[in-house]
Amino acid sequence: MSGSDIFISYSRQDRDTARRFADTLKQEGFLVWWDDAIHSGETFDEVIEAELRSASAVVVLWSPRSVSSRWVRAEATIADRRGNLVPAIIEPCERPIIFELTHTVDLSHWS
């Protein structure tokens, strides 16, 4: 477990965008964890949960695809409960109602 500064939660279909976010945040000096860091033989859900719970902040990338992902919703819920949720819209979408109560930056035009 690394205790990253930032855990990135996203839909697999938004992988290219997640990579851009991760690379940019790393260039700014943050220690970033996202699931490309899982190694062969590791238990997927256990690694994700440990990293999620040890991160200082959880950046959730909301898109129509991530809104329908149970994994992303679960990760966002845990981050919200821990008080370290940092939501970002990467494509216009209807977020789950509970997350409509949290200010979310619209980065859908960010490059």
DSSP file with accessible surface (Angstrom, degrees, kcal/mol):
  #  RESIDUE AA STRUCTURE BP1 BP2  ACC     N-H-->O    O-->H-N    N-H-->O    O-->H-N    TCO  KAPPA ALPHA  PHI   PSI    X-CA   Y-CA   Z-CA
    1    1 A M              0   0  168      0, 0.0    50,-0.0     0, 0.0    46,-0.0   0.000 360.0 360.0 360.0 129.1    0.0    0.0    0.0
    2    2 A S        -     0   0   63     29,-0.0    49,-0.1     0, 0.0    29,-0.0   0.741 360.0-134.5 -94.7 -25.0    1.5    3.3   -1.1
    3    3 A G        -     0   0   35     47,-0.1    52,-0.1     1,-0.1    28,-0.1   0.973  35.4-160.5  66.1  51.9   -0.6    5.9    0.6
    4    4 A S        -     0   0    1     47,-0.2    52,-1.8     1,-0.1    53,-0.2  -0.152  26.1-129.3 -63.2 158.6   -0.8    8.0   -2.5
    5    5 A D  S    S+     0   0   61     26,-1.5    52,-1.6     1,-0.3     2,-0.4   0.908  94.9  24.3 -68.6 -43.8   -1.7   11.7   -2.6
    6    6 A I  E     -ab  32  57A  13     25,-2.2    27,-3.2    50,-0.2     2,-0.5  -0.988  60.1-164.4-134.8 130.8   -4.4   11.0   -5.2
    7    7 A F  E     -ab  33  58A   3     50,-2.5    52,-2.6    -2,-0.4     2,-0.6  -0.942  20.4-146.1-105.9 129.1   -6.5    8.0   -6.2
    8    8 A I  E     - b   0  59A   3     25,-2.3     2,-0.5    -2,-0.5    27,-0.4  -0.890  11.0-166.4-103.8 124.1   -8.2    8.3   -9.6
    9    9 A S  E     + b   0  60A   1     50,-3.1    52,-2.8    -2,-0.6     2,-0.3  -0.923  27.1 138.3-107.4 130.0  -11.6    6.7  -10.0
   10   10 A Y        -     0   0   16     -2,-0.5     2,-0.3    50,-0.2    52,-0.1  -0.972  53.7 -89.2-160.8 166.6  -12.9    6.3  -13.6
   11   11 A S    >   -     0   0    8     50,-0.4     3,-2.6    -2,-0.3     7,-0.2  -0.676  36.4-123.0 -84.1 141.5  -14.6    4.1  -16.1
   12   12 A R  G >  S+     0   0  133     -2,-0.3     3,-1.5     1,-0.3     4,-0.2   0.825 113.0  62.5 -51.0 -34.2  -12.4    1.8  -18.1
   13   13 A Q  G 3  S+     0   0  142      1,-0.3    -1,-0.3     2,-0.1     3,-0.2   0.662 100.9  53.0 -70.0 -13.0  -13.8    3.3  -21.2
   14   14 A D  G <> S+     0   0    9     -3,-2.6     4,-2.5     1,-0.2     3,-0.3   0.055  72.6 123.5-105.0  23.6  -12.4    6.7  -20.1
   15   15 A R  H <>  +     0   0   63     -3,-1.5     4,-2.6     1,-0.2     5,-0.2   0.861  68.8  53.5 -56.6 -41.7   -8.9    5.2  -19.7
   16   16 A D  H  > S+     0   0  120     -3,-0.2     4,-1.9     2,-0.2    -1,-0.2   0.921 111.7  45.6 -63.3 -41.4   -7.2    7.7  -22.1
   17   17 A T  H  > S+     0   0   32     -3,-0.3     4,-2.3     2,-0.2    -2,-0.2   0.924 111.6  52.1 -66.5 -42.8   -8.6   10.7  -20.2
   18   18 A A  H  X S+     0   0    0     -4,-2.5     4,-2.9     1,-0.2    -2,-0.2   0.907 107.8  52.9 -60.1 -39.9   -7.7    9.1  -16.8
   19   19 A R  H  X S+     0   0   94     -4,-2.6     4,-3.1    -5,-0.2     5,-0.2   0.917 107.6  50.9 -62.6 -42.3   -4.1    8.7  -18.1
   20   20 A R  H  X S+     0   0  110     -4,-1.9     4,-2.4     2,-0.2    -1,-0.2   0.922 112.2  47.1 -61.8 -43.4   -3.9   12.4  -19.1
   21   21 A F  H  X S+     0   0   17     -4,-2.3     4,-2.8     2,-0.2     5,-0.2   0.944 113.6  48.0 -61.5 -48.6   -5.2   13.4  -15.6
   22   22 A A  H  X S+     0   0    0     -4,-2.9     4,-2.5     1,-0.2    -2,-0.2   0.936 113.1  47.5 -59.2 -46.9   -2.7   11.0  -13.9
   23   23 A D  H  X S+     0   0   68     -4,-3.1     4,-2.2     1,-0.2    -1,-0.2   0.916 113.5  47.9 -62.7 -42.6    0.2   12.2  -16.0
   24   24 A T  H  X S+     0   0   51     -4,-2.4     4,-1.2    -5,-0.2    -1,-0.2   0.926 112.5  48.0 -65.1 -44.6   -0.6   15.9  -15.4
   25   25 A L  H  <>S+     0   0   36     -4,-2.8     5,-2.1     1,-0.2     3,-0.2   0.896 110.9  51.7 -64.4 -37.6   -1.0   15.4  -11.7
   26   26 A K  H ><5S+     0   0   91     -4,-2.5     3,-1.9    -5,-0.2    -1,-0.2   0.905 105.5  55.2 -64.5 -40.4    2.3   13.5  -11.5
   27   27 A Q  H 3<5S+     0   0  154     -4,-2.2    -1,-0.2     1,-0.3    -2,-0.2   0.799 103.2  56.8 -62.7 -26.7    4.0   16.3  -13.4
   28   28 A E  T 3<5S-     0   0  141     -4,-1.2    -1,-0.3    -3,-0.2    -2,-0.2   0.417 128.0-100.4 -84.0  -0.7    2.7   18.7  -10.7
   29   29 A G  T < 5S+     0   0   63     -3,-1.9     2,-0.2     1,-0.3    -3,-0.2   0.501  75.8 138.2  99.5   5.3    4.5   16.5   -8.1
   30   30 A F      < -     0   0   96     -5,-2.1     2,-0.7   -25,-0.0    -1,-0.3  -0.588  56.1-125.7 -84.5 146.9    1.6   14.4   -6.7
   31   31 A L        -     0   0   92     -2,-0.2   -25,-2.2   -28,-0.1   -26,-1.5  -0.837  38.8-166.9 -87.9 112.8    1.9   10.7   -6.0
   32   32 A V  E     -a    6   0A  13     -2,-0.7     2,-0.4   -27,-0.2   -25,-0.2  -0.876  14.0-166.8-112.3 136.5   -1.0    9.3   -8.1
   33   33 A W  E     +a    7   0A  17    -27,-3.2   -25,-2.3    -2,-0.4     2,-0.3  -0.979  18.3 153.0-120.7 131.5   -2.5    5.8   -8.0
   34   34 A W    >   -     0   0    2     -2,-0.4     3,-2.2   -27,-0.2     4,-0.1  -0.929  60.4 -86.7-145.6 168.2   -4.9    4.4  -10.6
   35   35 A D  G >  S+     0   0   26    -27,-0.4     3,-1.3     1,-0.3    13,-0.0   0.520 112.1  81.1 -68.2   2.7   -5.5    0.8  -11.6
   36   36 A D  G 3  S+     0   0   64      1,-0.2    -1,-0.3     3,-0.0    -3,-0.0   0.668  85.0  67.0 -73.6  -9.7   -2.7    0.7  -14.1
   37   37 A A  G <  S+     0   0   33     -3,-2.2     2,-0.3     2,-0.1    -1,-0.2   0.436  72.2 112.9 -89.0   0.3   -0.5    0.1  -11.1
   38   38 A I    <   -     0   0   37     -3,-1.3     2,-0.3    -4,-0.1     3,-0.1  -0.590  58.8-146.0 -75.7 132.4   -2.0   -3.3  -10.3
   39   39 A H    >   -     0   0  125     -2,-0.3     3,-2.2     1,-0.1    -2,-0.1  -0.671  27.4 -83.0-100.8 155.1    0.6   -6.1  -10.8
   40   40 A S  T 3  S+     0   0  131     -2,-0.3    -1,-0.1     1,-0.3     3,-0.1  -0.240 115.8  23.4 -53.8 133.4    0.0   -9.6  -12.0
   41   41 A G  T 3  S+     0   0   81      1,-0.3    -1,-0.3    -3,-0.1     2,-0.2   0.260  91.7 124.1  92.5 -12.6   -1.1  -11.9   -9.2
   42   42 A E  S <  S-     0   0   83     -3,-2.2     2,-0.8     1,-0.1    -1,-0.3  -0.539  71.3-110.3 -79.9 149.2   -2.5   -9.1   -7.0
   43   43 A T     >  -     0   0   68     -2,-0.2     4,-2.5     1,-0.2     5,-0.3  -0.724  28.0-147.8 -82.6 111.1   -6.1   -9.4   -5.9
   44   44 A F  H  > S+     0   0   79     -2,-0.8     4,-2.4     1,-0.2     5,-0.2   0.888  90.7  41.6 -48.4 -56.7   -7.8   -6.6   -7.8
   45   45 A D  H  > S+     0   0   81      1,-0.2     4,-2.4     2,-0.2    -1,-0.2   0.887 114.9  51.0 -67.7 -35.2  -10.5   -5.7   -5.3
   46   46 A E  H  > S+     0   0  129      2,-0.2     4,-2.3     1,-0.2    -1,-0.2   0.911 112.0  46.7 -68.0 -41.8   -8.2   -5.9   -2.3
   47   47 A V  H  X S+     0   0   25     -4,-2.5     4,-2.6     2,-0.2     5,-0.3   0.947 113.5  48.6 -65.0 -47.0   -5.6   -3.6   -3.9
   48   48 A I  H  X S+     0   0    7     -4,-2.4     4,-2.9    -5,-0.3     5,-0.2   0.936 112.4  48.2 -60.0 -45.9   -8.1   -1.1   -5.0
   49   49 A E  H  X S+     0   0   93     -4,-2.4     4,-2.4    -5,-0.2    -1,-0.2   0.924 112.4  48.2 -63.3 -43.0   -9.8   -0.9   -1.6
   50   50 A A  H  X S+     0   0   35     -4,-2.3     4,-1.4    -5,-0.2    -1,-0.2   0.932 115.1  44.8 -63.3 -44.2   -6.5   -0.5    0.2
   51   51 A E  H  X S+     0   0   15     -4,-2.6     4,-1.3     2,-0.2    -2,-0.2   0.908 112.5  52.2 -67.0 -40.4   -5.3    2.2   -2.2
   52   52 A L  H  < S+     0   0    4     -4,-2.9     3,-0.4    -5,-0.3    -2,-0.2   0.929 112.2  45.1 -60.5 -45.4   -8.7    4.0   -2.0
   53   53 A R  H  < S+     0   0  101     -4,-2.4    -1,-0.2    -5,-0.2    -2,-0.2   0.735 115.2  47.3 -74.7 -20.8   -8.7    4.0    1.8
   54   54 A S  H  < S+     0   0   33     -4,-1.4    -1,-0.2    -5,-0.2    -2,-0.2   0.608  88.0 104.1 -97.1 -10.5   -5.1    5.2    2.1
   55   55 A A     <  -     0   0    4     -4,-1.3   -50,-0.2    -3,-0.4   -49,-0.1  -0.388  66.5-140.8 -72.5 146.8   -5.2    8.0   -0.5
   56   56 A S  S    S+     0   0   84    -52,-1.8     2,-0.3     1,-0.2   -50,-0.2   0.837  87.9  15.0 -72.2 -35.0   -5.3   11.6    0.7
   57   57 A A  E     -b    6   0A  23    -52,-1.6   -50,-2.5   -53,-0.2     2,-0.5  -0.991  64.7-148.3-141.3 148.4   -7.8   12.6   -2.1
   58   58 A V  E     -bc   7  85A   0     26,-2.9    28,-3.1    -2,-0.3     2,-0.7  -0.962  12.1-159.3-120.1 111.0  -10.0   10.6   -4.5
   59   59 A V  E     -bc   8  86A  16    -52,-2.6   -50,-3.1    -2,-0.5     2,-0.6  -0.831   7.9-161.7 -90.7 117.3  -10.6   12.2   -7.9
   60   60 A V  E     -bc   9  87A   0     26,-1.4    28,-2.7    -2,-0.7     2,-0.9  -0.909   7.0-150.7-103.0 122.7  -13.7   10.8   -9.5
   61   61 A L  E     - c   0  88A   0    -52,-2.8     2,-0.4    -2,-0.6   -50,-0.4  -0.818  16.7-154.6 -95.0 101.9  -13.9   11.4  -13.2
   62   62 A W  E     + c   0  89A   0     26,-3.2    28,-2.9    -2,-0.9    29,-1.1  -0.634  29.9 142.6 -84.0 131.8  -17.7   11.6  -14.0
   63   63 A S     >  -     0   0    0     -2,-0.4     4,-2.5    27,-0.2     5,-0.2  -0.916  67.5 -89.9-149.7 170.5  -18.9   10.7  -17.5
   64   64 A P  H  > S+     0   0   56      0, 0.0     4,-0.8     0, 0.0    29,-0.1   0.867 129.2  48.5 -57.0 -30.1  -21.9    8.9  -18.8
   65   65 A R  H  4 S+     0   0   64      2,-0.2     3,-0.3     1,-0.2     4,-0.3   0.911 111.1  46.3 -77.6 -41.1  -19.9    5.7  -18.6
   66   66 A S  H >4 S+     0   0    0      1,-0.2     3,-1.3     2,-0.2     7,-0.3   0.854 104.3  62.9 -72.8 -29.6  -18.6    6.2  -15.0
   67   67 A V  H 3< S+     0   0   18     -4,-2.5    -1,-0.2     1,-0.3    -2,-0.2   0.867 107.1  44.6 -60.1 -33.5  -22.1    7.2  -13.8
   68   68 A S  T 3< S+     0   0   91     -4,-0.8     2,-0.6    -3,-0.3    -1,-0.3   0.439  91.5 103.4 -92.6   2.8  -23.2    3.7  -14.7
   69   69 A S    <>  -     0   0   26     -3,-1.3     4,-2.4    -4,-0.3     5,-0.2  -0.743  57.4-158.3 -89.1 121.3  -20.2    1.9  -13.2
   70   70 A R  H  > S+     0   0  216     -2,-0.6     4,-2.4     1,-0.2     5,-0.2   0.867  94.6  55.4 -64.1 -35.2  -20.9    0.3   -9.9
   71   71 A W  H  > S+     0   0  126      2,-0.2     4,-2.8     1,-0.2    -1,-0.2   0.944 109.0  45.4 -61.4 -49.6  -17.1    0.4   -9.1
   72   72 A V  H  > S+     0   0    1      1,-0.2     4,-2.9     2,-0.2     5,-0.2   0.932 113.2  50.3 -63.1 -43.4  -16.9    4.1   -9.6
   73   73 A R  H  X S+     0   0  102     -4,-2.4     4,-2.3    -7,-0.3    -1,-0.2   0.916 112.3  47.5 -59.9 -41.9  -20.1    4.7   -7.6
   74   74 A A  H  X S+     0   0   50     -4,-2.4     4,-2.4     2,-0.2    -2,-0.2   0.929 112.6  48.2 -66.2 -44.4  -18.7    2.6   -4.7
   75   75 A E  H  X S+     0   0   16     -4,-2.8     4,-2.4     1,-0.2    -2,-0.2   0.921 112.6  49.0 -62.2 -42.4  -15.3    4.4   -4.8
   76   76 A A  H  X S+     0   0    0     -4,-2.9     4,-2.7    -5,-0.2    -1,-0.2   0.896 109.8  52.3 -64.1 -38.8  -17.1    7.8   -4.8
   77   77 A T  H  X S+     0   0   43     -4,-2.3     4,-2.5    -5,-0.2    -2,-0.2   0.932 110.2  47.2 -63.9 -45.0  -19.3    6.8   -1.9
   78   78 A I  H  X S+     0   0   31     -4,-2.4     4,-2.0     2,-0.2    -2,-0.2   0.936 113.6  48.4 -62.5 -45.0  -16.3    5.7    0.2
   79   79 A A  H  X>S+     0   0    0     -4,-2.4     5,-2.1     1,-0.2     4,-0.9   0.917 110.4  51.6 -62.1 -41.0  -14.4    8.9   -0.7
   80   80 A D  H ><5S+     0   0   66     -4,-2.7     3,-0.8     1,-0.2    -1,-0.2   0.935 110.3  48.5 -61.8 -44.4  -17.5   11.0    0.2
   81   81 A R  H 3<5S+     0   0  202     -4,-2.5    -1,-0.2     1,-0.2    -2,-0.2   0.857 113.0  48.0 -62.9 -35.1  -17.8    9.2    3.6
   82   82 A R  H 3<5S-     0   0  126     -4,-2.0    -1,-0.2    -5,-0.2    -2,-0.2   0.565 111.4-122.5 -83.4  -9.9  -14.1    9.8    4.3
   83   83 A G  T <<5S+     0   0   68     -4,-0.9    -3,-0.2    -3,-0.8    -2,-0.1   0.720  85.8 102.9  77.3  22.3  -14.4   13.5    3.3
   84   84 A N      < +     0   0   22     -5,-2.1   -26,-2.9    -6,-0.2     2,-0.3   0.091  40.6 135.6-125.1  27.2  -11.7   13.3    0.5
   85   85 A L  E     -c   58   0A  24     -6,-0.6   -26,-0.2   -28,-0.2    -9,-0.0  -0.592  27.0-179.0 -77.7 128.9  -13.9   13.2   -2.6
   86   86 A V  E     -c   59   0A  69    -28,-3.1   -26,-1.4    -2,-0.3     2,-0.2  -0.838  15.2-165.5-126.9  89.4  -12.8   15.5   -5.4
   87   87 A P  E     -c   60   0A  10      0, 0.0    18,-1.3     0, 0.0     2,-0.4  -0.546   9.4-178.5 -84.0 145.0  -15.3   15.1   -8.3
   88   88 A A  E     -cd  61 105A   4    -28,-2.7   -26,-3.2    -2,-0.2     2,-0.6  -0.996  22.7-136.9-140.2 133.4  -14.7   16.3  -11.8
   89   89 A I  E     +cd  62 106A  21     16,-2.8    18,-2.5    -2,-0.4   -26,-0.2  -0.808  22.8 173.7 -88.5 123.3  -17.0   16.1  -14.8
   90   90 A I  S    S+     0   0   20    -28,-2.9   -27,-0.2    -2,-0.6    -1,-0.1   0.525  75.0  15.4-105.4  -9.4  -15.1   15.0  -17.9
   91   91 A E  S    S-     0   0   77    -29,-1.1    -1,-0.4    18,-0.0    18,-0.0  -0.927  99.0 -87.9-159.7 136.5  -18.1   14.7  -20.1
   92   92 A P        +     0   0   94      0, 0.0     2,-0.3     0, 0.0    14,-0.0  -0.214  66.6 142.8 -50.5 133.0  -21.6   16.1  -19.6
   93   93 A C        -     0   0   34    -30,-0.1     2,-0.8   -29,-0.1   -31,-0.0  -0.977  57.2-100.5-163.5 165.2  -23.7   13.6  -17.6
   94   94 A E        -     0   0  165     -2,-0.3     3,-0.1   -30,-0.0   -31,-0.1  -0.875  43.5-148.0 -96.2 105.4  -26.3   13.1  -14.9
   95   95 A R        -     0   0   36     -2,-0.8     5,-0.1     1,-0.1   -28,-0.0  -0.340  34.5 -80.3 -69.7 156.3  -24.4   12.2  -11.8
   96   96 A P    >>  -     0   0   11      0, 0.0     3,-1.7     0, 0.0     4,-0.7  -0.301  49.7-112.2 -54.2 141.2  -26.0    9.9   -9.2
   97   97 A I  G >4 S+     0   0  149      1,-0.3     3,-1.3     2,-0.2     4,-0.4   0.828 114.3  58.5 -53.3 -38.4  -28.3   12.1   -7.1
   98   98 A I  G >4 S+     0   0   89      1,-0.3     3,-0.8     2,-0.2    -1,-0.3   0.850 105.9  50.5 -63.0 -29.1  -26.2   11.9   -3.9
   99   99 A F  G X4 S+     0   0    4     -3,-1.7     3,-1.0     1,-0.2    -1,-0.3   0.551  90.3  77.4 -88.6  -5.2  -23.3   13.4   -5.7
  100  100 A E  G << S+     0   0   84     -3,-1.3    -1,-0.2    -4,-0.7    -2,-0.2   0.677  86.7  64.2 -71.2 -16.6  -25.3   16.3   -7.1
  101  101 A L  G <  S+     0   0  147     -3,-0.8     2,-0.5    -4,-0.4    -1,-0.2   0.574  90.6  77.2 -83.6  -9.1  -25.0   17.8   -3.6
  102  102 A T  S <  S-     0   0   41     -3,-1.0     2,-0.0    -4,-0.1    -3,-0.0  -0.884  92.0-110.5-106.6 129.4  -21.2   18.1   -3.9
  103  103 A H        -     0   0  168     -2,-0.5     2,-0.4     1,-0.0    -2,-0.1  -0.343  39.5-166.8 -56.7 131.2  -19.7   21.0   -5.9
  104  104 A T        -     0   0   17     -4,-0.1     2,-0.2   -18,-0.1   -16,-0.2  -0.987  17.2-129.9-129.1 127.8  -18.1   19.4   -9.0
  105  105 A V  E     -d   88   0A  65    -18,-1.3   -16,-2.8    -2,-0.4     2,-0.9  -0.541  19.9-132.6 -76.1 137.3  -15.7   21.2  -11.3
  106  106 A D  E     +d   89   0A  94     -2,-0.2     3,-0.2   -18,-0.2   -16,-0.1  -0.838  37.5 160.0 -94.1 106.2  -16.6   20.9  -15.0
  107  107 A L    >   +     0   0   50    -18,-2.5     3,-1.9    -2,-0.9    -1,-0.1   0.020  32.0 121.8-110.5  24.9  -13.5   19.9  -16.9
  108  108 A S  T 3  S+     0   0   26      1,-0.3    -1,-0.1   -19,-0.1   -18,-0.1   0.725  81.3  42.4 -65.4 -16.5  -15.3   18.5  -20.0
  109  109 A H  T 3  S+     0   0  176     -3,-0.2    -1,-0.3   -18,-0.0     2,-0.1   0.314  88.7 119.6-109.1   8.1  -13.4   21.0  -22.2
  110  110 A W    <         0   0   90     -3,-1.9    -3,-0.1     1,-0.1     0, 0.0  -0.453 360.0 360.0 -74.2 140.9  -10.0   20.5  -20.4
  111  111 A S              0   0  125     -2,-0.1    -1,-0.1   -91,-0.0    -3,-0.0  -0.093 360.0 360.0-130.6 360.0   -7.1   19.3  -22.6
